[in-house]
Structures are given as structure tokens and as C-alpha cells.
Amino acid sequence: MATTIRTIHQKCDVTLSKNTRLPNNSFLVEYKVNGESNYDIVSSQKMVRIFDHYYDLYGKDLIKIVSTEGRINPRLWDEEEYKKQ
């Protein structure tokens, strides 16, 4: 089974990564486009897949990948329920 990357928020505010209702395998990715920082929140079972994906897209403009404050087991995380918040 291939490991996929799920985009939870794209080009979002960095404060969204503080939400403890995110899955515990979610990461905040910072990258630059035209010199301006952008942030995505993504999840994946393997962080290396996230790095590879974003490095392929942005190369040296990939700034950092850090864990979010997510505490929910990914198997129990319900995206629809999360979006109702």
C-alpha cells in the first residue's frame, strides 16, 4: 500500500497548527513562493514522503517541516468532524 499525503490546510495561517484536534501524524510545512512564506498542514504515515513531495515541488525554497500540536490518533481522526469546528 502506497503512503499518501493528505492536505488538511493549504496556504493557511501558521496558528492552525496549534489545534490539538489535528491528527498526531500531521505536519506544518513552510515553503517560499516568490520570496513569500506559505504554510500547509499535511499528514502522512511517513514524514519522508512529505519531505520528498515538497522538495520536488519547491527545492531550496522548502524551509521547514515541523510537527503540529495534533493529538488525535490518525485512525480515529474524522476530517468531516474536524471541519465542523
NORVENJO-V257960 format. One record per residue. N is the residue number from 1. NEAR is the number of other ideal C-beta (glycine too) atoms within 12 Angstrom. Layout:
n-><N & N>
near-><NEAR & NEAR>
This chain:
n-><1 & 2 & 3 & 4 & 5 & 6 & 7 & 8 & 9 & 10 & 11 & 12 & 13 & 14 & 15 & 16 & 17 & 18 & 19 & 20 & 21 & 22 & 23 & 24 & 25 & 26 & 27 & 28 & 29 & 30 & 31 & 32 & 33 & 34 & 35 & 36 & 37 & 38 & 39 & 40 & 41 & 42 & 43 & 44 & 45 & 46 & 47 & 48 & 49 & 50 & 51 & 52 & 53 & 54 & 55 & 56 & 57 & 58 & 59 & 60 & 61 & 62 & 63 & 64 & 65 & 66 & 67 & 68 & 69 & 70 & 71 & 72 & 73 & 74 & 75 & 76 & 77 & 78 & 79 & 80 & 81 & 82 & 83 & 84 & 85>
near-><5 & 8 & 18 & 16 & 29 & 25 & 21 & 32 & 28 & 19 & 17 & 24 & 16 & 22 & 13 & 26 & 29 & 19 & 26 & 18 & 26 & 33 & 30 & 21 & 29 & 40 & 36 & 35 & 41 & 25 & 30 & 19 & 19 & 9 & 9 & 12 & 21 & 25 & 31 & 37 & 39 & 39 & 36 & 28 & 21 & 18 & 22 & 15 & 23 & 35 & 24 & 19 & 25 & 33 & 19 & 14 & 20 & 23 & 14 & 10 & 20 & 24 & 24 & 22 & 30 & 22 & 23 & 33 & 21 & 29 & 18 & 23 & 15 & 22 & 11 & 15 & 25 & 16 & 21 & 8 & 12 & 24 & 14 & 8 & 12>
